[in-house]
Amino acid sequence: MLQRIQTVYLLLAAITAAGLIFVFSLWTNSAGEEIYAQDQLIAFGMFLGSAAISLVSIFMFKNRKLQFVLGRLNIILNLFLLGVFVYWSLTLPGEMDISEKGIGMFLPIISIVFIVLANKAIKKDEDLVKSVDRLR
């Protein structure tokens, strides 16, 4: 059943993680060059991993428990990515590399919001199925 609301949320999370990283820069360095996620291998891999988990989770609609676990794993991956961004922006001395932060550093937060909404809808579906099974 791909026509559920969590499919929309997971698709939006995948688009945020895989598509918007090419549009919004992570930061601007001291030379005025914009740095995107594909320029940083760790960030690029984590963004693509998050998008892949979201897309795989969409097609796990028959196994809602696994879909819920994949959503939680994706949230943890995005929180770790956010932590990497905070580490990069705070540990560089004297703003040698990161001069101005871009909106790309906040993309994991947007992805987390969509995944939390999807997990909420998955949990609601699971509770509905359990309540119907109780009546039989």
C-alpha positions as a Markdown table, in Angstrom:
| # | Residue | x | y | z |
|---|---|---|---|---|
| 1 | Met | 0.0 | 0.0 | 0.0 |
| 2 | Leu | 2.0 | 2.9 | -1.3 |
| 3 | Gln | -0.9 | 5.3 | -1.0 |
| 4 | Arg | -0.3 | 6.0 | 2.7 |
| 5 | Ile | 0.8 | 9.3 | 4.2 |
| 6 | Gln | 4.0 | 7.8 | 5.5 |
| 7 | Thr | 5.0 | 7.2 | 2.0 |
| 8 | Val | 4.8 | 10.9 | 1.2 |
| 9 | Tyr | 6.8 | 11.7 | 4.4 |
| 10 | Leu | 9.5 | 9.2 | 3.6 |
| 11 | Leu | 9.7 | 10.4 | 0.0 |
| 12 | Leu | 10.0 | 14.0 | 1.2 |
| 13 | Ala | 12.8 | 12.9 | 3.5 |
| 14 | Ala | 14.6 | 11.1 | 0.6 |
| 15 | Ile | 14.2 | 14.2 | -1.6 |
| 16 | Thr | 15.6 | 16.4 | 1.2 |
| 17 | Ala | 18.6 | 14.1 | 1.8 |
| 18 | Ala | 19.4 | 13.3 | -1.8 |
| 19 | Gly | 18.2 | 16.2 | -3.9 |
| 20 | Leu | 18.5 | 19.4 | -1.9 |
| 21 | Ile | 22.2 | 18.7 | -1.0 |
| 22 | Phe | 23.0 | 19.8 | -4.6 |
| 23 | Val | 21.0 | 23.0 | -4.3 |
| 24 | Phe | 22.0 | 24.4 | -0.9 |
| 25 | Ser | 25.6 | 24.8 | 0.2 |
| 26 | Leu | 26.8 | 23.6 | 3.6 |
| 27 | Trp | 29.0 | 26.6 | 4.2 |
| 28 | Thr | 31.1 | 29.3 | 2.5 |
| 29 | Asn | 34.9 | 29.2 | 3.2 |
| 30 | Ser | 37.1 | 32.2 | 3.8 |
| 31 | Ala | 37.9 | 32.5 | 0.1 |
| 32 | Gly | 34.2 | 33.0 | -0.7 |
| 33 | Glu | 33.7 | 29.6 | -2.3 |
| 34 | Glu | 30.6 | 27.7 | -1.5 |
| 35 | Ile | 31.1 | 24.1 | -0.2 |
| 36 | Tyr | 28.4 | 21.6 | -1.1 |
| 37 | Ala | 27.9 | 18.1 | 0.4 |
| 38 | Gln | 29.4 | 16.4 | -2.6 |
| 39 | Asp | 32.7 | 18.2 | -1.8 |
| 40 | Gln | 32.8 | 16.5 | 1.7 |
| 41 | Leu | 32.9 | 12.7 | 1.3 |
| 42 | Ile | 31.6 | 11.9 | 4.8 |
| 43 | Ala | 28.7 | 14.2 | 4.5 |
| 44 | Phe | 27.8 | 13.1 | 1.0 |
| 45 | Gly | 27.9 | 9.4 | 2.0 |
| 46 | Met | 25.7 | 10.0 | 5.0 |
| 47 | Phe | 23.2 | 12.1 | 3.1 |
| 48 | Leu | 22.9 | 9.4 | 0.4 |
| 49 | Gly | 22.7 | 6.7 | 3.1 |
| 50 | Ser | 19.8 | 8.5 | 4.7 |
| 51 | Ala | 18.1 | 8.8 | 1.3 |
| 52 | Ala | 18.6 | 5.1 | 0.6 |
| 53 | Ile | 17.2 | 4.1 | 4.0 |
| 54 | Ser | 14.1 | 6.3 | 3.3 |
| 55 | Leu | 13.6 | 4.8 | -0.1 |
| 56 | Val | 14.0 | 1.2 | 1.2 |
| 57 | Ser | 11.6 | 2.0 | 4.0 |
| 58 | Ile | 9.0 | 3.1 | 1.6 |
| 59 | Phe | 8.9 | -0.4 | 0.0 |
| 60 | Met | 8.8 | -2.2 | 3.4 |
| 61 | Phe | 5.1 | -1.4 | 3.8 |
| 62 | Lys | 4.2 | -5.1 | 4.4 |
| 63 | Asn | 6.5 | -5.2 | 7.4 |
| 64 | Arg | 5.5 | -2.2 | 9.5 |
| 65 | Lys | 7.8 | -3.1 | 12.4 |
| 66 | Leu | 10.9 | -3.2 | 10.2 |
| 67 | Gln | 9.7 | 0.1 | 8.5 |
| 68 | Phe | 9.5 | 1.7 | 12.0 |
| 69 | Val | 13.0 | 0.4 | 12.9 |
| 70 | Leu | 14.5 | 1.7 | 9.7 |
| 71 | Gly | 12.9 | 5.1 | 10.4 |
| 72 | Arg | 14.6 | 5.1 | 13.8 |
| 73 | Leu | 17.9 | 4.1 | 12.3 |
| 74 | Asn | 17.5 | 6.9 | 9.8 |
| 75 | Ile | 16.9 | 9.4 | 12.6 |
| 76 | Ile | 20.0 | 8.3 | 14.4 |
| 77 | Leu | 22.0 | 8.6 | 11.1 |
| 78 | Asn | 20.7 | 12.2 | 10.6 |
| 79 | Leu | 21.5 | 13.1 | 14.2 |
| 80 | Phe | 25.0 | 11.8 | 13.7 |
| 81 | Leu | 25.3 | 13.9 | 10.5 |
| 82 | Leu | 24.1 | 16.9 | 12.4 |
| 83 | Gly | 26.7 | 16.2 | 15.1 |
| 84 | Val | 29.4 | 16.0 | 12.4 |
| 85 | Phe | 28.3 | 19.4 | 11.1 |
| 86 | Val | 28.4 | 21.0 | 14.6 |
| 87 | Tyr | 31.9 | 19.5 | 15.2 |
| 88 | Trp | 33.2 | 20.8 | 11.9 |
| 89 | Ser | 31.8 | 24.3 | 12.5 |
| 90 | Leu | 33.0 | 24.6 | 16.1 |
| 91 | Thr | 36.5 | 22.9 | 16.0 |
| 92 | Leu | 38.1 | 24.8 | 13.2 |
| 93 | Pro | 40.2 | 27.5 | 14.8 |
| 94 | Gly | 39.8 | 31.1 | 13.8 |
| 95 | Glu | 37.2 | 30.4 | 11.1 |
| 96 | Met | 39.9 | 29.2 | 8.7 |
| 97 | Asp | 37.6 | 27.1 | 6.6 |
| 98 | Ile | 34.0 | 27.7 | 7.6 |
| 99 | Ser | 33.4 | 31.4 | 7.3 |
| 100 | Glu | 29.6 | 31.5 | 6.8 |
| 101 | Lys | 27.3 | 28.6 | 7.5 |
| 102 | Gly | 24.8 | 27.7 | 4.8 |
| 103 | Ile | 21.3 | 26.3 | 4.9 |
| 104 | Gly | 22.6 | 22.9 | 3.9 |
| 105 | Met | 23.8 | 22.3 | 7.5 |
| 106 | Phe | 20.1 | 22.3 | 8.6 |
| 107 | Leu | 18.9 | 19.7 | 6.0 |
| 108 | Pro | 19.3 | 16.8 | 8.5 |
| 109 | Ile | 16.8 | 18.6 | 10.8 |
| 110 | Ile | 14.2 | 18.8 | 8.0 |
| 111 | Ser | 14.8 | 15.2 | 7.2 |
| 112 | Ile | 14.4 | 14.2 | 10.8 |
| 113 | Val | 11.0 | 16.0 | 11.0 |
| 114 | Phe | 9.7 | 14.1 | 8.0 |
| 115 | Ile | 10.9 | 10.8 | 9.3 |
| 116 | Val | 9.3 | 11.4 | 12.8 |
| 117 | Leu | 6.0 | 12.2 | 11.0 |
| 118 | Ala | 6.3 | 9.0 | 9.0 |
| 119 | Asn | 7.1 | 6.9 | 12.1 |
| 120 | Lys | 4.1 | 8.5 | 13.8 |
| 121 | Ala | 1.9 | 7.4 | 10.9 |
| 122 | Ile | 3.4 | 3.9 | 10.9 |
| 123 | Lys | 2.8 | 3.5 | 14.6 |
| 124 | Lys | -0.8 | 4.7 | 14.1 |
| 125 | Asp | -1.3 | 2.0 | 11.3 |
| 126 | Glu | 0.2 | -0.7 | 13.5 |
| 127 | Asp | -2.1 | 0.2 | 16.4 |
| 128 | Leu | -5.1 | 0.1 | 14.1 |
| 129 | Val | -4.2 | -3.4 | 12.9 |
| 130 | Lys | -3.6 | -4.6 | 16.5 |
| 131 | Ser | -7.0 | -3.2 | 17.5 |
| 132 | Val | -8.7 | -5.0 | 14.6 |
| 133 | Asp | -6.9 | -8.3 | 15.5 |
| 134 | Arg | -8.2 | -8.0 | 19.1 |
| 135 | Leu | -11.8 | -8.0 | 17.8 |
| 136 | Arg | -11.4 | -11.3 | 15.9 |
